[in-house]
Amino acid sequence: MKKYLLIIVIIGLSYSCATNPITGKKQLNFVSNSELFPSSFQQYGTFLKENKIILGTVDAQRVETVGLKIKKAAEKYLAYLGQTSYLNGYQWEYKLIDNKEVNAWCMPGGKIVVYSGILAITKDEAGLATVIGHEVSHALANHGAQRMSASQLQELGAVGVAVATGQQSAEKQQMWQQYYGLGSEVGVMLPFSRNHESEADKIGLTLMAIAGYNPDEAIVFWQRMATKSGGQSPPEFLSTHPSDATRMANLQALIPEAIAAATKVNAFYK
């Protein structure tokens, strides 16, 4: 079995040669933007048709205003890094949706949705900048494509396990698949997702600072989120997200770096 799993790892690593200019890291990516963006935009359009968009309100205008500031911050940051062309194909759009769920997301290519339910926690522009900056950062870091690629690799691993155990009894084959499924999810996929969340927090903190928001407000926002959850979150190792305590500690440590980066970027344009 080790031989098959080694082959799978080698295949995965062979696709990990592209370096993302935002994170500075090599990334696992089997899917190009030219393949991903059209599908993303279509799904976004379908979602908007099936949900109630809030228009013409103070809240809707705030989402648009903050979204545009974060967009400009991303453009400035990438231009500062000499990576202006990186945003080719992005089509930024920001919509406030009438939904009580505490949520927001950004699809690949810059399609952003904020649910009205999260506004009670964001409260102001800085809180909203924390959320939108985080979601935009997922798109800039190509996390959607990486998750798709990781899922494909996980499926390939399951095939490898099936081949490696093909001569064993049906019960043992099922046992090995269960072991693989649990091990790959808890040991690989969930840490992979938590790492993406931490990356998006870091990038988002820098973007909100470049946009003129105080990054200290990100801590305040997550304190409100922690109060909202009331400690009901699952254990961190079983979650797609870092715990609130881990997240706030990481953000606190990153604030000086975000301020320094924003100072350099904004000074570059003066």
C-alpha positions as CSV (number, residue, x, y, z in Angstrom):
1,M,0.0,0.0,0.0
2,K,2.9,2.4,0.8
3,K,4.0,2.2,-2.8
4,Y,0.6,3.4,-4.1
5,L,0.4,6.1,-1.6
6,L,3.9,7.3,-2.5
7,I,2.9,7.5,-6.1
8,I,-0.1,9.6,-5.1
9,V,2.1,12.0,-3.1
10,I,4.5,12.4,-6.0
11,I,1.6,13.2,-8.4
12,G,0.3,15.8,-5.9
13,L,3.7,17.4,-5.4
14,S,4.3,17.6,-9.2
15,Y,1.4,20.0,-9.4
16,S,2.6,22.1,-6.5
17,C,5.2,24.2,-8.4
18,A,3.3,27.5,-8.9
19,T,4.0,30.1,-6.2
20,N,1.1,32.3,-5.2
21,P,2.3,36.0,-5.1
22,I,0.0,36.8,-2.2
23,T,1.0,34.0,0.1
24,G,4.5,33.5,-1.3
25,K,4.0,29.8,-1.0
26,K,3.9,27.0,-3.5
27,Q,0.3,25.7,-3.9
28,L,-1.5,22.6,-4.9
29,N,-3.6,23.5,-7.9
30,F,-4.9,21.3,-10.7
31,V,-7.4,23.9,-11.9
32,S,-6.6,27.1,-13.9
33,N,-8.6,30.3,-13.5
34,S,-9.8,30.1,-17.1
35,E,-11.5,26.8,-16.1
36,L,-12.6,27.8,-12.7
37,F,-13.9,31.4,-13.1
38,P,-16.7,30.8,-15.7
39,S,-18.2,28.1,-13.5
40,S,-17.8,30.3,-10.4
41,F,-19.5,33.2,-12.1
42,Q,-22.4,31.0,-13.4
43,Q,-23.0,29.6,-9.9
44,Y,-22.9,33.1,-8.4
45,G,-25.5,34.3,-10.9
46,T,-27.7,31.3,-10.1
47,F,-27.4,32.0,-6.4
48,L,-28.5,35.6,-6.8
49,K,-31.5,34.6,-8.8
50,E,-32.6,32.2,-6.1
51,N,-32.1,34.5,-3.2
52,K,-33.3,37.9,-2.1
53,I,-30.8,40.7,-2.8
54,I,-31.0,43.7,-0.5
55,L,-30.7,46.9,-2.5
56,G,-30.8,50.6,-1.8
57,T,-30.4,50.4,2.0
58,V,-27.7,51.8,4.2
59,D,-26.4,48.3,4.9
60,A,-26.3,47.5,1.2
61,Q,-24.3,50.6,0.5
62,R,-21.9,49.8,3.3
63,V,-21.2,46.4,1.8
64,E,-20.5,48.0,-1.5
65,T,-18.4,50.8,0.0
66,V,-16.2,48.4,2.1
67,G,-16.0,45.9,-0.8
68,L,-14.6,48.5,-3.1
69,K,-12.1,49.7,-0.6
70,I,-10.9,46.1,-0.1
71,K,-10.8,45.6,-3.9
72,K,-8.6,48.7,-4.3
73,A,-6.4,47.6,-1.4
74,A,-5.9,44.2,-3.1
75,E,-5.0,46.0,-6.4
76,K,-2.5,48.3,-4.6
77,Y,-0.9,45.4,-2.8
78,L,-0.5,43.3,-5.9
79,A,0.8,46.3,-7.9
80,Y,3.3,46.9,-5.1
81,L,4.4,43.3,-5.4
82,G,4.8,43.7,-9.2
83,Q,1.9,41.3,-9.8
84,T,-0.7,43.5,-11.5
85,S,-1.6,40.9,-14.1
86,Y,-2.5,38.4,-11.3
87,L,-6.0,39.9,-11.1
88,N,-6.7,39.4,-14.8
89,G,-10.1,37.7,-15.1
90,Y,-11.4,38.8,-11.7
91,Q,-14.8,40.4,-11.8
92,W,-15.5,41.9,-8.4
93,E,-19.1,42.0,-7.2
94,Y,-20.6,42.5,-3.8
95,K,-24.1,41.6,-2.8
96,L,-26.0,41.8,0.5
97,I,-28.5,38.8,0.8
98,D,-31.5,38.7,3.1
99,N,-30.6,35.7,5.2
100,K,-30.4,35.4,9.0
101,E,-27.4,33.1,8.8
102,V,-24.2,34.5,10.2
103,N,-22.1,34.0,7.1
104,A,-20.3,35.6,4.1
105,W,-18.3,34.1,1.3
106,C,-16.3,34.9,-1.8
107,M,-16.3,32.7,-4.9
108,P,-13.2,32.3,-7.1
109,G,-12.8,35.4,-9.3
110,G,-14.1,37.9,-6.7
111,K,-17.9,37.2,-6.4
112,I,-18.8,38.2,-2.8
113,V,-21.9,37.6,-0.8
114,V,-22.6,39.0,2.7
115,Y,-25.6,37.6,4.6
116,S,-27.7,40.1,6.5
117,G,-27.4,37.9,9.6
118,I,-23.7,38.8,10.1
119,L,-24.3,42.5,10.2
120,A,-25.3,42.4,13.9
121,I,-21.8,41.2,14.6
122,T,-19.8,43.3,12.1
123,K,-21.7,46.4,13.4
124,D,-19.6,49.0,11.5
125,E,-17.3,49.4,8.5
126,A,-14.2,48.0,10.3
127,G,-16.1,44.9,11.3
128,L,-17.4,44.4,7.8
129,A,-13.8,45.1,6.4
130,T,-12.6,42.2,8.6
131,V,-15.2,39.8,7.0
132,I,-14.8,41.0,3.4
133,G,-11.1,41.2,3.6
134,H,-11.0,37.6,4.9
135,E,-13.3,36.4,2.2
136,V,-11.5,38.2,-0.6
137,S,-8.3,36.8,0.6
138,H,-9.6,33.3,0.0
139,A,-10.1,34.2,-3.6
140,L,-6.7,35.9,-3.9
141,A,-4.9,32.9,-2.4
142,N,-6.7,30.5,-4.8
143,H,-8.1,28.5,-1.9
144,G,-11.1,27.3,-3.9
145,A,-9.0,25.8,-6.6
146,Q,-6.7,24.3,-4.0
147,R,-9.6,22.7,-2.1
148,M,-10.9,21.2,-5.4
149,S,-7.4,19.9,-6.1
150,A,-7.0,18.4,-2.7
151,S,-10.4,16.7,-2.9
152,Q,-9.3,15.2,-6.3
153,L,-6.1,13.9,-4.7
154,Q,-8.1,12.5,-1.8
155,E,-10.3,10.6,-4.2
156,L,-7.2,9.4,-6.0
157,G,-5.9,8.1,-2.7
158,A,-9.1,6.1,-2.2
159,V,-8.5,4.5,-5.5
160,G,-5.0,3.7,-4.5
161,V,-6.2,2.1,-1.3
162,A,-8.8,0.1,-3.3
163,V,-6.1,-1.2,-5.7
164,A,-3.6,-2.0,-2.9
165,T,-6.2,-4.0,-0.9
166,G,-8.0,-5.5,-3.9
167,Q,-6.9,-9.1,-3.0
168,Q,-8.2,-8.9,0.5
169,S,-11.7,-9.8,1.7
170,A,-14.6,-7.3,1.2
171,E,-14.7,-6.7,5.0
172,K,-11.0,-5.8,5.1
173,Q,-11.3,-3.6,2.0
174,Q,-14.1,-1.7,3.6
175,M,-12.1,-1.4,6.8
176,W,-9.1,0.1,5.0
177,Q,-11.3,2.5,3.2
178,Q,-12.8,3.7,6.5
179,Y,-9.4,4.1,8.0
180,Y,-8.2,6.0,4.9
181,G,-11.3,8.2,4.9
182,L,-11.0,9.1,8.6
183,G,-7.2,9.5,8.5
184,S,-7.2,11.7,5.3
185,E,-10.0,13.9,6.6
186,V,-8.8,14.5,10.2
187,G,-5.1,14.3,9.3
188,V,-5.0,16.1,6.0
189,M,-8.2,17.8,4.8
190,L,-9.2,19.5,8.0
191,P,-5.7,20.9,8.8
192,F,-5.5,22.0,5.1
193,S,-8.8,23.9,5.6
194,R,-7.7,25.5,8.9
195,N,-4.4,26.6,7.2
196,H,-6.5,28.3,4.5
197,E,-8.5,30.1,7.2
198,S,-5.3,31.3,8.9
199,E,-3.9,32.4,5.6
200,A,-7.0,34.4,4.8
201,D,-7.0,36.0,8.2
202,K,-3.4,37.1,7.7
203,I,-3.9,38.5,4.2
204,G,-7.3,40.0,5.1
205,L,-5.6,41.9,8.0
206,T,-3.1,43.4,5.6
207,L,-5.8,44.4,3.1
208,M,-8.0,46.1,5.7
209,A,-4.9,48.0,7.0
210,I,-4.1,49.1,3.4
211,A,-7.7,50.2,3.0
212,G,-7.4,52.5,6.0
213,Y,-9.1,50.4,8.7
214,N,-7.5,49.7,12.1
215,P,-6.5,46.0,12.1
216,D,-7.1,46.0,15.9
217,E,-10.8,46.0,15.0
218,A,-10.4,42.4,13.7
219,I,-9.9,41.2,17.2
220,V,-13.0,43.1,18.4
221,F,-15.0,41.5,15.6
222,W,-13.8,38.0,16.6
223,Q,-14.5,38.6,20.2
224,R,-18.1,39.3,19.2
225,M,-18.2,36.1,17.1
226,A,-16.9,34.1,20.1
227,T,-19.6,35.6,22.3
228,K,-22.2,34.7,19.6
229,S,-21.0,31.1,19.4
230,G,-21.1,30.7,23.2
231,G,-18.3,28.1,23.2
232,Q,-20.4,25.7,21.2
233,S,-17.9,25.1,18.4
234,P,-16.5,21.6,17.8
235,P,-12.9,20.7,18.9
236,E,-10.4,22.5,16.7
237,F,-8.9,19.2,15.3
238,L,-12.4,18.3,14.0
239,S,-13.2,21.7,12.6
240,T,-12.5,23.4,9.2
241,H,-11.7,26.6,11.1
242,P,-9.3,27.5,13.9
243,S,-10.9,28.0,17.3
244,D,-11.8,31.5,18.2
245,A,-9.0,31.6,20.8
246,T,-6.4,30.4,18.3
247,R,-7.7,32.8,15.7
248,M,-7.6,35.9,17.9
249,A,-4.1,35.0,19.2
250,N,-2.8,34.6,15.7
251,L,-4.4,37.9,14.6
252,Q,-2.9,39.7,17.6
253,A,0.5,38.5,16.7
254,L,0.1,39.5,13.0
255,I,-1.2,43.0,13.6
256,P,2.3,44.7,13.7
257,E,3.2,42.9,10.4
258,A,0.0,44.0,8.8
259,I,0.5,47.6,9.8
260,A,4.1,47.5,8.5
261,A,3.1,46.1,5.2
262,A,0.2,48.6,4.8
263,T,2.6,51.5,5.6
264,K,5.0,50.4,2.9
265,V,2.3,49.8,0.3
266,N,0.6,53.2,1.0
267,A,3.9,55.0,1.1
268,F,4.7,53.6,-2.3
269,Y,1.7,55.4,-3.8
270,K,2.3,58.8,-2.2
